[in-house]
């Protein structure tokens, strides 16, 4: 074997022994849902598992967002809000969240504070437990429009020292099988409204502050 052949064989052996040369090329950015908990990595073979619904939605959201640098295309999910017993408002759908400073965020799931005590308003951080917020989440208002499973956009806007207004079809429901479907309205986040989950202006009377 001549010297040139020996050198080529030696180089090939070194490449084969160095797995880092191929494993470090991936640098994909991970973007999570708002409030989406971090899950443990599944180490089972890829062919033995399929992505969860949440993961599929996240992948599509991320891809579309990166392409347009704007609002992603509609996911095939309706806009719904679960009014939890003594807890937050859990929204799913095609959500555009406009914060008090004008910042716009997009999400398919967001958990909003109802008790008024969260330190991460408008998002819940579990302070309803410390505050002993006991509202059961009953809904007293009637629907204004029919419910629909068709996907649509909904925009939530945070009012400084006030409620969260929404524009777009939203179905609110609870554990008592009550529901209310509206195209627009205001959601209480001071915890004092007599018509929760909707605002009745109590934030003004109680001096509620969001910042």
C-alpha positions in Angstrom: 0.0 0.0 0.0 1.6 3.4 -1.0 1.7 6.4 1.2 -1.2 8.2 -0.4 -3.5 5.2 0.1 -2.4 4.9 3.8 -3.2 8.6 4.5 -6.7 8.3 2.9 -7.5 5.2 5.0 -6.3 6.9 8.2 -8.4 10.1 7.6 -11.5 7.9 6.9 -11.0 6.1 10.2 -10.8 9.3 12.2 -14.0 10.7 10.7 -15.8 7.5 11.6 -14.7 7.7 15.2 -15.8 11.3 15.6 -19.7 11.3 15.9 -19.7 15.0 16.9 -18.9 16.0 13.4 -22.5 15.1 12.3 -24.5 15.4 15.5 -23.8 19.1 16.2 -25.2 20.4 12.9 -28.7 20.7 14.2 -29.5 24.1 15.7 -33.3 24.4 15.6 -34.9 27.1 17.8 -37.6 25.8 20.2 -40.6 28.1 20.9 -43.2 26.9 23.4 -46.8 27.8 23.9 -47.5 30.5 26.4 -47.8 28.7 29.8 -47.0 25.3 28.2 -45.2 23.2 30.8 -41.8 21.7 29.7 -42.2 18.0 29.3 -39.6 15.3 29.8 -37.9 14.2 26.7 -39.2 10.9 25.3 -36.2 8.7 24.7 -38.2 5.9 23.0 -37.5 5.2 19.3 -39.2 7.7 17.0 -41.0 4.9 15.1 -42.7 3.8 18.3 -44.2 7.1 19.2 -46.2 9.8 17.5 -46.2 13.5 18.3 -49.0 14.8 20.6 -51.7 17.1 19.4 -50.0 19.9 21.2 -46.6 19.2 19.6 -48.1 19.0 16.1 -49.9 22.3 16.7 -46.7 23.8 18.0 -44.6 22.7 15.0 -47.1 24.2 12.6 -47.4 27.4 14.6 -43.6 27.8 14.7 -43.2 27.0 10.9 -45.9 29.5 9.9 -44.7 32.2 12.2 -41.1 31.9 10.9 -42.3 32.2 7.3 -44.4 35.3 7.7 -43.1 37.0 10.8 -46.7 37.7 11.5 -49.9 35.9 12.7 -49.8 32.2 11.9 -52.4 30.5 9.8 -55.5 29.2 11.5 -55.2 25.9 13.4 -58.2 23.7 13.2 -59.4 24.4 16.7 -62.3 26.5 18.0 -61.8 29.4 20.5 -62.9 28.1 23.9 -62.4 29.2 27.5 -62.8 26.9 30.4 -63.8 28.9 33.5 -62.2 26.7 36.2 -63.5 26.2 39.7 -61.6 28.6 42.0 -59.0 29.0 39.4 -57.9 30.7 36.1 -59.5 31.0 32.7 -58.0 28.5 30.3 -58.2 29.6 26.7 -57.5 27.5 23.6 -57.8 28.6 20.0 -56.2 31.0 17.5 -55.3 33.7 20.0 -53.8 37.1 19.5 -52.9 38.7 22.8 -52.3 42.5 22.9 -50.5 43.5 26.1 -50.9 46.9 27.8 -47.7 48.2 26.2 -48.9 47.3 22.8 -46.8 44.1 22.5 -48.5 41.4 20.4 -48.2 37.8 21.2 -49.7 34.7 19.4 -50.7 31.5 21.1 -52.9 28.5 20.9 -53.2 28.1 24.7 -53.0 30.7 27.5 -54.1 30.6 31.1 -55.4 34.0 32.3 -55.6 35.2 35.9 -59.1 35.6 37.3 -58.3 36.4 41.0 -56.4 39.6 40.4 -53.4 38.6 42.5 -51.1 37.1 39.9 -47.6 38.6 39.8 -47.4 37.8 36.1 -50.6 39.4 34.8 -52.4 38.8 32.6 -51.1 35.2 32.9 -51.9 33.1 36.0 -49.0 32.1 38.3 -51.0 30.2 40.9 -51.7 33.0 43.4 -55.4 32.1 43.4 -54.4 29.3 45.8 -52.6 31.7 48.2 -55.5 34.2 48.0 -58.1 31.5 48.5 -60.0 32.6 45.5 -63.2 30.6 45.8 -65.3 31.5 42.8 -66.7 28.3 41.3 -66.8 29.6 37.8 -70.5 29.6 37.2 -71.8 31.5 34.1 -74.9 33.6 34.4 -75.1 35.3 31.0 -76.8 33.8 28.0 -75.3 33.1 24.6 -75.5 35.9 22.0 -74.7 33.7 19.0 -74.6 30.0 18.2 -71.6 27.9 19.0 -69.4 26.8 16.1 -66.5 24.3 15.8 -65.0 26.2 12.8 -61.7 27.8 13.5 -61.5 31.6 13.7 -59.3 34.3 15.2 -59.8 35.9 18.5 -58.1 39.0 19.8 -57.6 39.6 23.5 -56.6 43.2 24.6 -55.4 43.9 28.1 -56.8 47.2 29.5 -54.5 48.9 32.0 -56.0 48.6 35.5 -59.0 47.0 34.0 -60.4 43.9 32.2 -59.3 41.9 29.2 -61.6 42.7 26.3 -62.1 40.1 23.5 -63.2 40.4 19.9 -64.0 37.2 18.0 -66.2 34.1 18.6 -65.5 32.7 22.1 -67.3 29.8 23.8 -67.0 30.0 27.6 -67.9 26.8 29.5 -67.5 25.3 33.0 -67.8 22.1 35.0 -71.5 22.7 35.5 -72.2 22.2 31.7 -73.1 25.9 31.4 -71.9 27.8 28.4 -72.0 31.2 26.8 -71.0 32.1 23.3 -70.2 35.7 22.4 -68.5 37.7 19.7 -67.1 40.4 22.0 -67.0 41.2 25.7 -64.9 42.0 28.7 -63.4 39.5 31.1 -62.9 40.3 34.8 -59.3 40.0 36.0 -59.6 41.9 39.3 -61.5 39.1 41.0 -64.3 41.4 42.3 -66.9 41.4 39.6 -70.4 40.1 40.6 -70.9 38.7 37.1 -67.7 36.7 36.8 -66.2 35.7 34.4 -67.4 39.0 32.9 -66.4 42.4 34.0 -69.0 44.7 35.8 -66.7 47.7 36.4 -65.6 46.6 39.9 -62.0 47.2 39.1 -62.7 51.0 39.2 -64.5 50.8 42.6 -61.8 48.7 44.2 -58.8 50.5 42.7 -57.4 47.4 40.9 -53.9 47.9 39.5 -52.4 45.7 36.8 -48.8 46.9 37.1 
